Amino acid sequence: MGKATESVRGLRDELERCRTALAVERSNARSKVWRAAIQWLALTVIAGFALLAVYALAGKVTLANIDFSAGLVGAGSVGRTALRVITSYIIAGLLGLAFGVGGIGYGWQQRKLRRDVIKKYYPYIEREQQALDKDRSSSLLMPEGGTRPEDV
């Protein structure tokens, strides 16, 4: 009789574990459905706003005309049109150049900042690593985090 009650207890425990696992699986399935519903709802809202923007602008002239003409003396309308086209290309090129140079400068600044932070914390990290494992070998990186020149 002792073995039978232990077997029944074991089955009850197993049944409880299965119920718990089933509840977890149901919860995971519900969360996946809700996540998908929220994502599709957000996409639908964004598409709806885009459609409203198209409806609001439909049939209207939306071309911005930025004019930097120098007013050539004696030039006809062809000269003015050519000047407008040339200045628009020059402005677009200068804007592209400004964004490119700005991006490169930002990248250099972030690189310098990263190296400065690594250099600042290098002694502390090395000390902590040696405290955790005295037999630890060095990674042979430079103190600022770069690769040694002889390894390149």
N, C-alpha and C positions, 0 to 999 in steps of 0.2 A: 504494500500500500504506500510506502514511502517513496518508491520510485515513480509511481503513478502521479502522486501529487507534485513531485519535482518536475515531471514531464509536463503536467498541466501548467505549472508556473512558468516553465520555460516557453511553452506555447503562448501563454498570455503575454509574457515579456516580448516575444517575437511579434505578436500581433500588435502590441503597443508601438514597437519600433516601426513596423510597417505603416501604421496609421500616421505616425509622426512624419515618416518619409513621404507619405502620400500628401499630407498637408503642406509640407515644404514644396513639393513638386507643383501642387495646385497654386500655391502662392507665387512661385517662379513663373508659371504659365500666365497667371493673371498680370503680373508685372510686365511680362513681355508684350502682352496684348495692349496694356495701357501705354507702354512706351511707344509702340508702333502707332497707336491711335493719336497720341500727342504729336509725334513726328509728322504724320500725314495731315493732321489738323493745322499744324504750323505751316507746312508747305502749301496747303490750300489757302490759308489766310494771306500768305505772301503772294501767291498767284492772284488772289482776288484784288489785293492792293495794286499789283502791277496792271491788272485789267482796268481798274478804276483810273489809273494814271493814263493809260492809253485812251480810254473814253474821254477823259478831260482834255487831252491834247489833240484829239482827232479833228482834222480839218483846220487846224490852226498853224500858223507859221511859227516854228520854234527855233529857227536858225539864228544864233546870235551873230551879229555882224559887228566885229570889232575893227574899227578903221583907224589905221595909223598912216594915212597918206601924208606925204610931204608937200603936196600941191605943186607939181612941176609947172613951171611957167611955160606956156605955149604947148603943153602936152595935151593931146586930145583924150577922149574917154578910153582909148586903147591903152595909152600910157598909164592912166590912173588905175585901170583894172590890173595891168601887169604889175604895177607897184603894190597894189593890195595883195595880190597872190604872193609876190616875193616876200613882202613883210610878214604875211601869215606863216610862210615856211620858215622864215628866220625866227619868228617868235616861237614856233613849235620846236625848232631846233634848240633854241636857247633854253626853253623850259625843260626839254629832255636832257640837255647838258647839265642844267642846274640840279635836276633830280638825280642824275647819275653821279655827279660829283658829291652831292649830299649823301647819297647812299654809301659811296666808298668811304667818305669821311666818318659816317656813322659806324661802319664796319670796323674801321681802324680804331676808333675810340672804344668800341666794345671789346676788341681784341686786347687793347692796352689795359682796360679795366679788369678783364678776366685774368691777365697775367699778373697785374698788381695784387689782386685778391689771392691768387695762388701763392705768390711770393710772400705775402703777409702771413698766411696760415701754414705754410710749408713746415716750419720748425715745430709747430704744435702738433700737426698731423703725424710727422715723423716720430716725435716723442711718444705720442699715444700708440702708434703702431709698434714701436719697440717695447713699450710697456706691456702690450697684449701678447706679443710673441718675440722673445729675445733672439730666436734663431731666424727671424725673418730677414730675407735678403732684400737689398734695396732694388727699386725698380729702375735705378740708374737714369732717372729723368733729371733735367735741370731744375733748380729751385723755382723757376717761374713756370714750370710745367712743360717745357719744350723738350724735344729730343736732342740728345747730345750730338754735336757736330760730327764726331767720328762714326756715328751710327747712320748718318744720312747717306 
